[in-house]
């Protein structure tokens, strides 16, 4: 079963995302801040990451930078309230798989997860 790490500081938003991910049959891992999220990535190696930008400890952009610098290629879907074009552009330049805005739309999250996990399986074969 594929695993999805949800890195989101809002407990409410994290619960919403957990429900969406579970509805698609994926295992979930959860983190409320960027530093703990990085630790979980290194230890658990999830198949996909749902990542907020504004986080305590280390923000989502910093986490993307670390993943890129360490050449850790896990499809990362940004779920953020930040709708600035510059943020979108920076996320994509840092290797994000996709960027979507809060509140997350279940159909979109479902489609992005499917595509991200399929791309990760293809990259590993």
Backbone as JSON, one array per atom type, in Angstrom:
{
  "sequence": "XXXXXXXXXXXXXXXXXXXXXXXXXXXXXXXXXXXXXXXXXXXXXXXXXXXXXXXXXXXXXXXXXXXXXXXXXXXXXXXXXXXXXXXXXXXXXXXXXXXXXXXXXXXXXXXXXXXXXXXXXXXXX",
  "N": [[0.84, -1.18, 0.0], [0.59, 2.18, -0.87], [2.14, 5.01, 0.69], [1.37, 8.19, 2.12], [2.7, 11.16, 3.16], [1.56, 13.7, 5.19], [2.17, 16.97, 5.68], [1.31, 19.39, 7.62], [0.39, 22.14, 9.54], [-2.04, 22.95, 10.67], [-4.36, 21.36, 12.55], [-7.01, 20.81, 11.89], [-7.03, 21.09, 9.02], [-5.22, 19.07, 8.46], [-6.62, 16.78, 9.29], [-8.73, 16.84, 7.44], [-7.32, 16.37, 5.06], [-6.23, 13.84, 5.67], [-8.56, 12.27, 5.72], [-9.29, 12.44, 3.01], [-7.1, 11.16, 1.79], [-7.16, 8.6, 2.97], [-9.61, 7.76, 1.94], [-8.91, 7.11, -0.6], [-7.51, 4.85, -0.27], [-4.88, 4.88, 0.61], [-2.09, 4.68, 2.86], [-1.5, 6.81, 5.66], [0.88, 9.16, 6.9], [1.7, 11.52, 9.37], [2.58, 14.92, 10.05], [3.17, 17.89, 11.92], [4.92, 19.96, 11.53], [7.72, 21.37, 9.68], [10.36, 20.42, 10.29], [9.97, 17.99, 11.68], [8.59, 16.75, 9.66], [10.61, 16.45, 7.7], [12.28, 14.66, 9.05], [10.58, 12.43, 9.13], [10.36, 11.9, 6.41], [12.97, 11.09, 5.78], [13.22, 8.84, 7.42], [10.96, 7.19, 6.89], [10.4, 7.25, 4.18], [8.11, 8.06, 2.32], [5.66, 7.5, -0.32], [4.53, 9.67, -1.49], [4.09, 13.19, -0.88], [2.08, 15.5, 0.84], [2.16, 18.83, 1.22], [2.2, 21.73, 3.19], [2.89, 25.26, 2.91], [3.35, 27.37, 4.8], [4.7, 26.75, 7.73], [5.55, 25.8, 11.12], [8.86, 25.6, 12.54], [10.31, 24.66, 10.12], [9.73, 25.96, 7.01], [7.58, 25.06, 4.19], [8.83, 25.63, 1.72], [11.53, 25.64, 2.42], [11.79, 22.97, 3.12], [11.33, 21.77, 0.62], [13.65, 22.72, -0.66], [15.66, 21.34, 0.75], [15.02, 18.69, 0.06], [15.51, 18.79, -2.69], [18.27, 19.46, -2.71], [19.36, 17.19, -1.53], [18.75, 15.38, -3.38], [16.42, 13.86, -3.17], [13.79, 12.29, -4.45], [10.7, 12.48, -4.22], [7.38, 12.6, -5.11], [5.85, 15.66, -4.56], [3.1, 17.35, -3.44], [1.94, 20.51, -3.19], [-0.13, 22.06, -0.88], [-1.69, 24.87, -0.26], [-2.53, 28.08, 1.25], [-1.44, 30.27, 0.19], [-1.58, 32.2, -2.57], [0.03, 33.45, -4.38], [1.64, 34.11, -7.47], [4.41, 34.05, -7.59], [5.1, 32.32, -5.51], [4.01, 29.92, -6.41], [5.59, 29.55, -8.7], [8.17, 29.32, -7.55], [7.85, 26.98, -6.02], [7.47, 25.06, -8.06], [9.91, 25.29, -9.4], [11.55, 24.25, -7.46], [10.96, 21.63, -7.57], [8.39, 20.66, -6.98], [5.58, 18.52, -7.47], [2.99, 19.33, -7.98], [0.88, 22.21, -7.4], [-1.67, 23.23, -5.33], [-4.56, 24.96, -4.06], [-5.85, 25.92, -0.83], [-9.24, 25.85, 0.27], [-8.66, 22.33, 0.08], [-9.72, 20.47, -2.76], [-11.55, 17.56, -2.97], [-11.78, 15.88, -5.36], [-9.72, 16.86, -6.97], [-7.45, 16.47, -5.33], [-7.54, 13.67, -5.18], [-7.02, 12.98, -7.89], [-4.47, 14.17, -8.27], [-2.95, 12.77, -6.35], [-3.11, 10.15, -7.37], [-1.79, 10.44, -9.86], [0.73, 11.36, -8.97], [1.68, 9.23, -7.35], [1.69, 7.16, -9.21], [3.65, 8.19, -10.93], [5.86, 8.06, -9.29], [6.15, 5.32, -8.9], [6.76, 4.56, -11.52], [9.21, 5.91, -11.81], [10.77, 4.45, -10.07], [11.02, 2.01, -11.27]],
  "CA": [[0.0, 0.0, 0.0], [1.36, 3.42, -0.95], [2.01, 5.88, 1.85], [1.36, 9.62, 1.85], [3.03, 11.99, 4.31], [0.86, 14.98, 5.2], [2.89, 17.93, 6.52], [0.33, 20.49, 7.74], [0.35, 22.53, 10.94], [-3.43, 23.06, 11.12], [-4.9, 20.03, 12.83], [-8.24, 20.66, 11.1], [-6.67, 20.82, 7.62], [-4.56, 17.76, 8.41], [-7.69, 15.78, 9.38], [-9.43, 16.86, 6.15], [-6.45, 15.68, 4.09], [-6.15, 12.42, 6.06], [-9.8, 11.63, 5.24], [-9.2, 12.33, 1.55], [-6.08, 10.17, 1.45], [-7.68, 7.29, 3.36], [-10.7, 7.42, 1.02], [-8.29, 6.56, -1.82], [-6.87, 3.58, 0.07], [-3.46, 5.03, 0.92], [-1.67, 4.82, 4.26], [-1.07, 8.19, 5.93], [1.82, 9.55, 7.93], [1.35, 12.91, 9.65], [3.51, 15.8, 10.74], [2.66, 19.24, 12.1], [5.92, 20.99, 11.23], [8.67, 21.03, 8.64], [11.5, 19.63, 10.77], [9.49, 16.64, 11.92], [8.28, 16.23, 8.33], [11.87, 16.01, 7.08], [12.7, 13.45, 9.77], [9.72, 11.33, 8.69], [10.73, 11.6, 5.02], [14.24, 10.35, 5.8], [13.05, 7.55, 8.09], [9.86, 6.37, 6.38], [10.4, 7.28, 2.7], [6.75, 7.93, 1.79], [5.52, 7.48, -1.78], [4.07, 11.0, -1.91], [4.01, 14.15, 0.23], [1.18, 16.65, 0.76], [2.96, 19.78, 2.0], [1.81, 23.13, 3.34], [4.04, 26.17, 2.8], [3.57, 28.07, 6.06], [4.83, 25.74, 8.79], [6.54, 26.1, 12.16], [10.09, 24.77, 12.49], [10.93, 24.85, 8.81], [8.59, 26.11, 6.11], [7.5, 24.12, 3.09], [9.83, 25.94, 0.7], [12.82, 25.15, 2.93], [11.76, 21.51, 3.01], [11.55, 21.46, -0.8], [15.06, 22.97, -0.96], [16.44, 20.23, 1.31], [14.78, 17.5, -0.78], [16.22, 18.98, -3.96], [19.72, 19.41, -2.45], [19.72, 15.79, -1.22], [18.29, 14.58, -4.52], [15.34, 12.98, -2.74], [12.76, 12.49, -5.45], [9.38, 12.0, -3.81], [6.41, 13.57, -5.63], [5.35, 16.52, -3.49], [1.97, 18.18, -3.82], [1.81, 21.64, -2.28], [-1.51, 22.46, -0.58], [-1.39, 26.12, 0.43], [-3.42, 29.23, 1.16], [-0.68, 31.3, -0.52], [-1.97, 32.13, -3.98], [0.9, 34.31, -5.18], [2.28, 33.47, -8.62], [5.83, 33.83, -7.29], [5.19, 31.12, -4.68], [3.76, 28.79, -7.32], [6.77, 29.4, -9.55], [9.28, 28.82, -6.74], [7.56, 25.57, -5.7], [7.71, 24.24, -9.24], [11.36, 25.29, -9.65], [12.18, 23.41, -6.44], [10.65, 20.24, -7.83], [7.05, 20.22, -6.59], [4.82, 17.8, -8.49], [1.83, 20.17, -8.28], [0.51, 23.18, -6.37], [-3.1, 23.5, -5.28], [-4.89, 25.93, -3.02], [-6.82, 25.59, 0.21], [-9.43, 24.51, 0.8], [-8.4, 21.29, -0.92], [-10.89, 19.87, -3.41], [-11.34, 16.1, -2.96], [-11.56, 15.29, -6.69], [-8.39, 17.27, -7.43], [-6.46, 15.76, -4.5], [-7.58, 12.28, -5.63], [-6.34, 12.89, -9.19], [-3.05, 14.48, -8.09], [-2.33, 11.65, -5.64], [-3.0, 9.02, -8.3], [-0.73, 10.75, -10.82], [2.01, 11.46, -8.26], [2.11, 7.9, -6.93], [2.03, 6.44, -10.45], [4.94, 8.69, -11.44], [6.9, 7.58, -8.38], [6.32, 3.9, -9.21], [7.46, 4.51, -12.8], [10.59, 6.34, -11.59], [11.48, 3.42, -9.32], [11.2, 0.79, -12.06]],
  "C": [[0.89, 1.24, 0.0], [1.11, 4.27, 0.29], [2.14, 7.34, 1.43], [1.66, 10.34, 3.16], [2.32, 13.32, 4.16], [1.59, 15.88, 6.19], [2.05, 19.2, 6.53], [0.21, 20.85, 9.21], [-1.06, 22.68, 11.5], [-4.0, 21.66, 11.32], [-6.18, 19.79, 12.01], [-7.92, 20.31, 9.65], [-6.01, 19.45, 7.47], [-5.6, 16.64, 8.43], [-8.45, 15.68, 8.06], [-8.61, 16.09, 5.12], [-6.32, 14.19, 4.4], [-7.38, 11.68, 5.54], [-9.75, 11.42, 3.72], [-8.24, 11.22, 1.13], [-6.57, 8.76, 1.79], [-8.78, 6.83, 2.41], [-10.17, 6.8, -0.27], [-7.5, 5.28, -1.53], [-5.39, 3.67, 0.39], [-3.25, 5.11, 2.42], [-1.25, 6.27, 4.47], [-0.04, 8.23, 7.05], [1.53, 11.03, 8.15], [2.45, 13.64, 10.39], [2.91, 17.2, 10.81], [3.68, 20.33, 11.84], [6.97, 20.46, 10.25], [9.84, 20.16, 9.1], [11.12, 18.18, 11.04], [9.14, 15.97, 10.59], [9.52, 15.7, 7.64], [12.36, 14.72, 7.73], [11.88, 12.25, 9.29], [10.04, 10.92, 7.25], [11.98, 10.72, 5.0], [14.07, 8.95, 6.39], [12.06, 6.63, 7.38], [9.76, 6.3, 4.85], [9.01, 7.08, 2.1], [6.75, 7.96, 0.26], [5.11, 8.83, -2.34], [3.99, 11.88, -0.66], [2.96, 15.2, -0.12], [1.77, 17.67, 1.72], [2.37, 21.18, 2.0], [3.07, 23.99, 3.2], [4.36, 26.82, 4.14], [3.52, 27.07, 7.21], [5.77, 26.24, 9.88], [7.76, 25.19, 11.97], [10.88, 24.99, 11.22], [9.78, 24.91, 7.81], [8.67, 25.14, 4.93], [8.54, 24.37, 2.0], [11.22, 25.46, 1.14], [12.89, 23.64, 2.83], [11.97, 21.08, 1.56], [13.02, 21.66, -1.19], [15.95, 21.83, -0.46], [16.26, 18.98, 0.45], [15.54, 17.61, -2.09], [17.73, 18.84, -3.76], [20.19, 17.97, -2.19], [19.31, 14.82, -2.32], [17.3, 13.5, -4.1], [14.15, 13.26, -3.65], [11.47, 11.79, -5.05], [8.38, 13.03, -4.34], [5.76, 14.34, -4.48], [4.28, 17.44, -4.04], [1.83, 19.27, -2.76], [0.33, 21.97, -2.13], [-1.39, 23.7, 0.3], [-2.49, 27.16, 0.29], [-2.74, 30.38, 0.42], [-0.96, 31.18, -2.02], [-1.11, 33.02, -4.88], [1.57, 33.51, -6.3], [3.74, 33.16, -8.33], [6.03, 32.59, -6.42], [5.0, 29.88, -5.53], [5.03, 28.5, -8.14], [7.95, 28.81, -8.76], [9.08, 27.34, -6.38], [7.9, 24.67, -6.88], [9.21, 24.17, -9.57], [12.11, 24.39, -8.67], [11.76, 21.94, -6.56], [9.29, 19.75, -7.37], [6.36, 19.52, -7.76], [3.64, 18.65, -8.95], [1.62, 21.13, -7.12], [-0.99, 23.37, -6.46], [-3.39, 24.36, -4.06], [-5.91, 25.38, -2.03], [-8.09, 26.4, -0.06], [-9.23, 23.46, -0.29], [-9.7, 20.7, -1.47], [-10.65, 18.37, -3.53], [-11.04, 15.5, -4.33], [-10.16, 15.63, -7.21], [-7.3, 16.54, -6.65], [-6.39, 14.3, -4.94], [-6.77, 12.11, -6.92], [-4.84, 13.15, -9.05], [-2.32, 13.35, -7.37], [-2.1, 10.48, -6.59], [-1.83, 9.25, -9.27], [0.65, 10.76, -10.16], [2.54, 10.08, -7.89], [2.46, 7.04, -8.14], [3.38, 6.89, -10.98], [6.08, 8.19, -10.58], [7.18, 6.1, -8.64], [7.1, 3.75, -10.51], [8.93, 4.89, -12.65], [11.42, 5.27, -10.89], [11.72, 2.16, -10.13], [12.23, 0.92, -13.14]]
}
